Amino acid sequence: MSIAVLSDMDLGARRASAVSLTKQLVARLADIGVDAKIFGSLSSGKFNAQSDIDLLVTECPRHLKYKIEGLVEDGLPGFRFDVVYLDEIPAHRRHRFLETVTDAGDLR
Protein backbone atom coordinates (compact mmCIF):
# COMPACT_ATOMS: atom_id res chain seq x y z
CA MET A 1 0.00 0.00 0.00
CA SER A 2 1.33 3.40 -0.88
CA ILE A 3 1.72 5.96 1.89
CA ALA A 4 -0.47 8.35 -0.11
CA VAL A 5 -3.51 6.08 0.22
CA LEU A 6 -3.39 5.32 3.94
CA SER A 7 -6.83 5.09 5.47
CA ASP A 8 -7.73 7.24 8.47
CA MET A 9 -7.22 4.19 10.70
CA ASP A 10 -3.80 3.49 9.18
CA LEU A 11 -2.87 7.15 9.50
CA GLY A 12 -3.92 7.10 13.16
CA ALA A 13 -1.79 4.02 13.75
CA ARG A 14 1.14 5.64 11.92
CA ARG A 15 0.82 8.76 14.05
CA ALA A 16 0.56 6.71 17.25
CA SER A 17 3.69 4.82 16.25
CA ALA A 18 5.51 8.09 15.48
CA VAL A 19 4.55 9.50 18.89
CA SER A 20 5.57 6.37 20.76
CA LEU A 21 8.90 5.96 18.96
CA THR A 22 9.69 9.68 19.31
CA LYS A 23 9.05 9.62 23.05
CA GLN A 24 11.31 6.58 23.45
CA LEU A 25 14.02 8.14 21.28
CA VAL A 26 14.02 11.47 23.11
CA ALA A 27 14.28 9.63 26.44
CA ARG A 28 17.29 7.64 25.14
CA LEU A 29 18.89 10.84 23.89
CA ALA A 30 18.34 12.48 27.28
CA ASP A 31 20.11 9.55 28.94
CA ILE A 32 23.29 10.47 27.02
CA GLY A 33 23.02 14.21 27.65
CA VAL A 34 21.16 15.32 24.52
CA ASP A 35 18.11 17.57 24.84
CA ALA A 36 15.80 17.30 21.86
CA LYS A 37 12.42 18.90 21.23
CA ILE A 38 9.83 18.16 18.58
CA PHE A 39 8.62 20.66 15.98
CA GLY A 40 6.75 20.49 12.71
CA SER A 41 3.67 18.46 11.90
CA LEU A 42 3.99 15.95 14.76
CA SER A 43 4.16 18.82 17.23
CA SER A 44 1.40 20.89 15.65
CA GLY A 45 -1.10 18.06 15.21
CA LYS A 46 -0.90 18.20 11.40
CA PHE A 47 0.95 14.89 10.99
CA ASN A 48 -0.10 13.13 7.78
CA ALA A 49 0.94 10.30 5.48
CA GLN A 50 3.84 12.30 4.00
CA SER A 51 5.08 13.79 7.28
CA ASP A 52 8.53 13.31 8.67
CA ILE A 53 9.58 13.69 12.29
CA ASP A 54 11.40 16.93 13.09
CA LEU A 55 13.79 17.12 16.03
CA LEU A 56 15.42 20.27 17.36
CA VAL A 57 18.56 19.50 19.37
CA THR A 58 18.87 22.25 21.96
CA GLU A 59 21.74 20.78 24.00
CA CYS A 60 24.29 18.20 23.00
CA PRO A 61 27.72 17.16 24.26
CA ARG A 62 30.22 18.21 21.62
CA HIS A 63 31.50 14.66 21.04
CA LEU A 64 27.99 13.46 20.12
CA LYS A 65 27.17 16.15 17.62
CA TYR A 66 26.52 14.62 14.21
CA LYS A 67 26.48 11.13 15.71
CA ILE A 68 22.90 11.74 16.74
CA GLU A 69 21.54 11.10 13.25
CA GLY A 70 22.49 7.42 13.48
CA LEU A 71 20.74 7.11 16.83
CA VAL A 72 17.68 8.84 15.40
CA GLU A 73 17.64 6.62 12.33
CA ASP A 74 17.80 3.52 14.52
CA GLY A 75 15.12 4.90 16.85
CA LEU A 76 12.61 5.89 14.18
CA PRO A 77 12.44 2.90 11.83
CA GLY A 78 10.14 3.49 8.89
CA PHE A 79 10.01 7.26 9.37
CA ARG A 80 11.81 10.03 7.56
CA PHE A 81 13.28 12.63 9.91
CA ASP A 82 15.13 15.90 10.15
CA VAL A 83 17.58 16.81 12.90
CA VAL A 84 18.21 20.52 13.38
CA TYR A 85 20.79 21.86 15.82
CA LEU A 86 19.73 25.02 17.63
CA ASP A 87 23.29 26.38 17.69
CA GLU A 88 23.41 26.20 13.87
CA ILE A 89 20.26 28.25 13.31
CA PRO A 90 20.97 31.91 12.66
CA ALA A 91 20.05 33.98 15.71
CA HIS A 92 17.38 35.93 13.84
CA ARG A 93 15.54 32.66 12.98
CA ARG A 94 15.78 30.81 16.30
CA HIS A 95 12.57 32.27 17.68
CA ARG A 96 10.64 30.65 14.82
CA PHE A 97 11.76 27.22 15.99
CA LEU A 98 11.58 27.86 19.72
CA GLU A 99 8.01 29.18 19.52
CA THR A 100 6.74 25.92 18.04
CA VAL A 101 8.67 23.19 19.83
CA THR A 102 7.04 20.60 22.04
CA ASP A 103 8.54 18.34 24.65
CA ALA A 104 8.18 14.73 23.54
CA GLY A 105 6.34 13.93 26.76
CA ASP A 106 3.60 16.35 25.74
CA LEU A 107 2.91 14.61 22.41
CA ARG A 108 -0.53 13.01 22.22
C-alpha positions in Angstrom: 0.0 0.0 0.0 1.3 3.4 -0.9 1.7 6.0 1.9 -0.5 8.3 -0.1 -3.5 6.1 0.2 -3.4 5.3 3.9 -6.8 5.1 5.5 -7.7 7.2 8.5 -7.2 4.2 10.7 -3.8 3.5 9.2 -2.9 7.1 9.5 -3.9 7.1 13.2 -1.8 4.0 13.7 1.1 5.6 11.9 0.8 8.8 14.1 0.6 6.7 17.3 3.7 4.8 16.2 5.5 8.1 15.5 4.5 9.5 18.9 5.6 6.4 20.8 8.9 6.0 19.0 9.7 9.7 19.3 9.0 9.6 23.1 11.3 6.6 23.4 14.0 8.1 21.3 14.0 11.5 23.1 14.3 9.6 26.4 17.3 7.6 25.1 18.9 10.8 23.9 18.3 12.5 27.3 20.1 9.5 28.9 23.3 10.5 27.0 23.0 14.2 27.7 21.2 15.3 24.5 18.1 17.6 24.8 15.8 17.3 21.9 12.4 18.9 21.2 9.8 18.2 18.6 8.6 20.7 16.0 6.8 20.5 12.7 3.7 18.5 11.9 4.0 15.9 14.8 4.2 18.8 17.2 1.4 20.9 15.6 -1.1 18.1 15.2 -0.9 18.2 11.4 0.9 14.9 11.0 -0.1 13.1 7.8 0.9 10.3 5.5 3.8 12.3 4.0 5.1 13.8 7.3 8.5 13.3 8.7 9.6 13.7 12.3 11.4 16.9 13.1 13.8 17.1 16.0 15.4 20.3 17.4 18.6 19.5 19.4 18.9 22.2 22.0 21.7 20.8 24.0 24.3 18.2 23.0 27.7 17.2 24.3 30.2 18.2 21.6 31.5 14.7 21.0 28.0 13.5 20.1 27.2 16.1 17.6 26.5 14.6 14.2 26.5 11.1 15.7 22.9 11.7 16.7 21.5 11.1 13.3 22.5 7.4 13.5 20.7 7.1 16.8 17.7 8.8 15.4 17.6 6.6 12.3 17.8 3.5 14.5 15.1 4.9 16.9 12.6 5.9 14.2 12.4 2.9 11.8 10.1 3.5 8.9 10.0 7.3 9.4 11.8 10.0 7.6 13.3 12.6 9.9 15.1 15.9 10.1 17.6 16.8 12.9 18.2 20.5 13.4 20.8 21.9 15.8 19.7 25.0 17.6 23.3 26.4 17.7 23.4 26.2 13.9 20.3 28.2 13.3 21.0 31.9 12.7 20.1 34.0 15.7 17.4 35.9 13.8 15.5 32.7 13.0 15.8 30.8 16.3 12.6 32.3 17.7 10.6 30.7 14.8 11.8 27.2 16.0 11.6 27.9 19.7 8.0 29.2 19.5 6.7 25.9 18.0 8.7 23.2 19.8 7.0 20.6 22.0 8.5 18.3 24.6 8.2 14.7 23.5 6.3 13.9 26.8 3.6 16.4 25.7 2.9 14.6 22.4 -0.5 13.0 22.2 
